[in-house]
Amino acid sequence: MTVVFQGSLFSGGAGGGRFGGLARARRTELADGAWVEVLRCWLPRPDEVFEHLAEHAPWREERREMYERVVGVPRLLAHYSEGAVLPHPLLGRAREALSAHYGPELGEPFRTTGLCYYRDGRDSVAWHGDRFGRGAERDTMVAIVSVGEPRVLALRPRGGGAAVVRLALGHGDLVVMGGSCQRTWDHAVPKTARAVGPRISVQFRPRGVA
């Protein structure tokens, strides 16, 4: 069952076009030099951003070989390379604000932007780390802004075991995974049998991290 997202049910997001102060983000230290920071209701006008992305982003459905057959990836995807104009001006401002705040620690700005559209609870992403490229060898950061229906982002140490961190990311929330998180931890958006509406995640990454 697909549930239509209704922005009026949510109260997230800063007022007007103002971003909340990133200094308020709460950092949680994980094992092996990994950390995550969460800032609730950071993105302004999340209803507007969700509606615009759902309608105008260049969504595509990928297909991958799995267990000797080709299957559809259970989410829609879009990608904006370095220098590309993002589909909503607030996303460009978000990337600039994140680069200004985290750049001194990261050593570089966020450059690329990826989008995932989880249409309902059947859409998901399996356990993985952003370990293609430089994320496999060095500390880095990935910043994710969530708009739409709240969904769980789960994290666990690489190699398996019980999920030790479960973050319910809601409308306009920001999460930043940093340090060794992409190398030493995995993350996932699990499927859910609950009747949930659509969610879009916006991922900002430095150059060469995927």
C-alpha positions in Angstrom: 0.0 0.0 0.0 1.4 3.4 -0.9 0.6 6.3 1.4 0.6 9.8 -0.1 2.9 12.3 1.8 1.0 15.1 3.4 3.2 18.0 4.4 0.6 19.5 6.7 1.1 16.5 9.1 4.7 17.6 9.8 6.1 20.7 11.5 9.8 20.2 10.7 12.1 22.8 9.1 13.3 26.2 10.0 11.0 29.2 9.3 11.2 31.2 6.1 14.4 30.4 4.2 16.7 30.4 7.3 18.8 27.4 8.2 19.2 26.4 11.8 22.6 26.8 13.4 24.8 23.8 12.7 26.6 24.3 15.9 23.5 22.8 17.6 24.2 19.4 16.0 24.7 16.7 18.5 27.7 14.5 17.8 27.7 10.8 18.9 31.1 9.1 18.9 31.0 5.5 17.6 33.7 2.9 17.6 36.9 2.9 15.6 37.0 6.7 15.0 33.5 7.0 13.5 30.9 9.5 14.5 27.4 10.8 13.5 25.8 14.2 14.1 22.0 14.8 14.0 20.2 18.1 13.8 16.5 18.0 13.8 14.4 20.3 11.6 17.4 21.9 10.0 16.2 22.4 6.4 13.8 25.4 5.8 10.6 24.9 3.9 10.8 21.0 3.7 7.3 20.7 2.3 8.3 22.8 -0.7 11.5 21.0 -1.2 9.9 17.6 -1.1 7.2 18.5 -3.6 9.6 20.1 -6.0 12.0 17.2 -5.9 9.3 14.6 -6.3 8.0 16.3 -9.4 11.2 17.7 -11.1 14.2 15.6 -10.2 15.4 13.3 -13.0 14.5 10.1 -11.3 15.6 6.8 -12.7 15.2 3.2 -11.7 18.4 1.2 -11.8 18.5 -2.6 -12.4 21.3 -4.8 -11.0 22.3 -8.4 -11.2 21.6 -10.3 -8.0 21.7 -14.0 -7.5 22.0 -14.7 -11.2 19.1 -12.5 -12.2 18.5 -8.8 -12.9 16.3 -7.0 -10.4 15.1 -3.5 -9.9 16.8 -1.4 -7.2 14.1 -0.7 -4.6 14.2 3.1 -4.7 14.5 5.8 -7.4 17.8 7.6 -7.9 19.1 10.9 -9.2 22.6 12.3 -9.2 24.1 15.8 -9.7 27.9 15.9 -10.5 30.2 18.6 -9.3 29.3 22.0 -10.8 25.7 20.9 -11.7 22.8 23.1 -10.8 20.8 21.5 -8.1 17.0 21.1 -8.6 16.0 23.5 -5.8 17.9 26.6 -4.6 17.6 25.6 -1.0 19.8 22.6 -1.7 22.5 24.8 -3.1 22.4 26.9 0.0 22.4 23.8 2.2 25.5 22.5 0.5 27.2 25.9 1.0 26.2 26.0 4.7 27.5 22.5 5.3 30.8 23.2 3.5 31.3 26.4 5.5 30.7 24.6 8.8 32.3 21.2 8.2 34.9 22.3 5.7 37.7 23.1 8.2 37.4 19.7 9.8 36.8 17.8 6.5 39.6 19.7 4.7 37.4 20.3 1.6 33.9 21.3 0.6 31.0 19.0 -0.3 30.9 18.7 -4.1 28.4 16.2 -5.4 24.7 15.5 -4.6 22.8 12.3 -4.8 19.0 11.8 -4.3 17.1 8.6 -3.2 13.3 8.4 -3.4 11.8 5.9 -1.1 8.2 5.6 -2.4 6.8 3.5 0.5 7.9 1.0 3.1 8.9 -1.6 0.4 11.7 0.7 -0.8 15.0 0.4 1.0 18.8 0.3 0.8 20.8 -2.6 2.1 23.7 -2.5 4.5 26.6 -0.7 2.8 29.3 2.0 3.3 30.2 4.8 0.8 33.5 3.0 0.2 34.0 3.5 -3.6 36.7 6.0 -4.2 38.5 7.8 -1.4 36.1 6.7 1.3 37.7 3.3 1.2 41.0 4.6 2.4 40.6 7.8 4.4 38.2 9.6 6.8 35.5 11.6 5.1 32.0 12.9 5.7 28.6 12.3 4.1 25.8 14.7 5.0 22.2 13.6 4.4 19.1 15.8 4.5 15.7 14.0 4.8 12.4 15.3 3.6 9.0 13.5 3.7 7.9 10.6 5.8 10.2 9.6 8.7 12.3 6.5 8.1 14.9 4.7 10.1 18.6 5.0 9.2 20.4 2.1 10.9 24.1 1.8 11.5 26.2 -1.1 12.6 29.9 -2.0 12.7 31.2 -3.3 9.4 31.2 -7.0 9.2 27.8 -7.6 10.7 26.2 -7.8 14.1 23.2 -6.2 15.6 22.4 -2.6 14.6 23.6 -0.5 17.5 22.3 2.8 16.2 18.9 3.5 14.8 18.1 7.1 13.8 14.5 8.0 12.9 15.1 10.8 10.4 12.1 13.1 9.9 11.0 16.0 7.7 13.9 18.5 7.3 16.3 16.5 9.6 20.1 16.5 8.9 22.5 13.6 9.7 26.3 13.8 9.1 28.4 10.6 9.1 32.0 11.4 9.7 35.5 10.2 10.7 36.0 6.6 9.7 32.2 5.9 9.5 32.2 4.9 5.8 35.1 2.5 6.2 34.4 0.9 9.6 30.6 1.1 9.8 27.7 0.1 7.5 24.3 1.9 7.2 21.0 0.9 5.8 17.4 2.1 5.4 15.4 -1.1 6.2 12.1 -2.1 4.6 9.1 -1.7 6.9 5.7 -3.4 6.9 4.1 -0.3 8.2 2.0 1.9 5.9 4.4 4.8 5.4 4.5 7.5 2.8 7.3 8.7 0.6 10.7 10.0 1.7 13.5 11.6 -0.2 17.1 11.7 1.1 19.6 14.2 -0.3 23.2 13.2 0.1 26.1 15.7 -0.1 29.6 14.2 -0.6 33.1 15.5 -1.2 34.8 14.9 -4.5 35.7 11.3 -5.1 33.5 9.7 -2.4 30.7 7.4 -3.6 
